[in-house]
Amino acid sequence: TENGDSRGRSGSLSAPPPLLEEAVQKIDVNPPKGTRDFPPEEMRLRNWLFHNFREVSGLYGFEEVDFPVLESEALFIRKAGEEIKDQLYCFEDRGNRRVALRPELTPSLARLVIQKGKSVPLPLKWFAVGQCWRYERMTRGRRREHYQWNMDIIGVPEVTAEAELISSIVTFFKRIGVTASDVGFKVSSRKVLQEVLRCYSISENLFGKVCIIIDKIEKIPMDEIKKDLKSVGMSEEAVEDLLRVLSIKSLTKLEEILGGPGEAVADLKQLFSLAEKFGYSEWIQFDASVVRGLAYYTGIVFEGFDREGKLRAICGGGRYDRLLSTFGGDDIPACGFGFGDAVIVELLKEKGILPELSLQVENIVCALDGDLQGAAATVATILRDKGQSVDLVLENKPLKWVFKRAARINAQRLILVGNTEWQKGMVGVKILSSGEQYEVKLNELE
Ligand SMILES: Nc1ccc(Br)nc1
């Protein structure tokens, strides 16, 4: 050892020196800023939520897909000044590649669709549940990760695709006890914006930038919105007209203002008619101010909101017909949505409808004597092979301790392996809800 002293940590001559003297380095046991752990109770809630995501996706015939959390940074570099780009969790890896933790799932999905090419016949109905990241200055103390449920329909240009997607979210809400009195969907189309900008012969390449500015309409002061719109080249008159159009809440009014039935109005009328047929008319409303904050949307956009107006958007989505071609793929129409795992939980808490989810174990098996631990393991295996859940007590513990643990894990039955019974090939069974107890032959235990 360094100091030539052969005594170990205990200082006695006999103890050998410790094999590896690791300096104790007290670590921060909290997760990194903006991230969450999921201890058992939180994990049960998350699993319940994801189970409903998956069940609904299955009801709509969607197939699950997934992608790496780490993507090439290039997938998310768009020049429209989106928040998602400003907060990209990006870095240079050891191979000097620019990479990023994905801030959303849609670009990865688009990449995979292009990669698969003709080998996957259209239309595709894919869903994913994945963790997404942003690097935000912690000044606002907001999270840096959340899980998103995405559903996307690739290869369907008709509005039936958007109507189907909104239907799937309505189905999800109904499954978890959220009603049309709790939440709604604001629906519009970016073609509204397009038609206004065309009136002022504002070039299409400003379209993305203008959308991103408009998306902040409820987040920053109106004069800042106007200043930003002018800074991208819009005239005073164009800005005033645009803002007037965006305040419209009726399709009829929109048609008047736009001077007749254009594509935007036609699409929205079809969507509202399909909503009637799907049976979710009471869940949706036209609101021209909805543009969503992602540059790639090209048509109908929608967002789920809580009617009390206390929470941020619950979910959002829309049509993105140009995204695949901007990645070098074919010109394939697409639409989809993202549904985060955080706001919905806040809503359930607000409404007092969080599900009661507790650990449920069918059996707790305990050896009454130290030398019966092996016998207890045999009993546990017999039950598990029959598909029964078993918490096997792994040490010699007093019965008081066993009963306390049985209560904590909500065990339904206590299986006691004692010498007297075991000699007869039997075990003791206690039904913990009723207190009823009896002995049963091992080969009759079920
Ligand atoms: N896009 C994104 C990623 C992570 C969080 Br938290 N919120 C939004």
The ligand as an ORCA input file, in Angstrom:
! r2SCAN-3c Opt
* xyz 0 1
  N     -40.506     19.884    -27.772
  C     -40.463     19.738    -26.443
  C     -39.536     18.909    -25.854
  C     -39.525     18.781    -24.475
  C     -40.464     19.474    -23.747
  Br    -40.473     19.334    -21.866
  N     -41.365     20.261    -24.318
  C     -41.381     20.393    -25.645
*
